[in-house]
Amino acid sequence: MVAGKVGSKGELFVPKEIREKLDLKAGQKITFRVHKGRLIVEKIPTVEELLSKPGKVTATMEEIKENRKELSEAMEK
């Protein structure tokens, strides 16, 4: 457990040790949420970070074309 501070204007000061573990950089976007009385802070990945990860869904070009065709037909109704 590492302690941080709340500034006079309500700013949250995340200790260096935690910033390093989460690889947080200046200007990095993060999300805050409260769950069961606890504050959860999560890093929002950059587009580059998302693109560097392997995809979770696989589809052939034929499947993509067929789905696109079905969606187009449904939208025309």
Residue pairs with C-beta under 8 A, 6 or more apart in sequence:
2 15
2 17
2 18
3 15
4 12
4 13
4 14
4 15
4 18
5 12
5 13
6 12
6 13
7 13
14 24
14 41
18 24
22 41
22 43
23 43
24 30
24 43
28 43
28 44
29 43
29 44
30 41
30 42
30 43
30 44
31 41
31 42
31 44
32 39
32 40
32 41
33 39
33 40
33 42
34 40
59 67
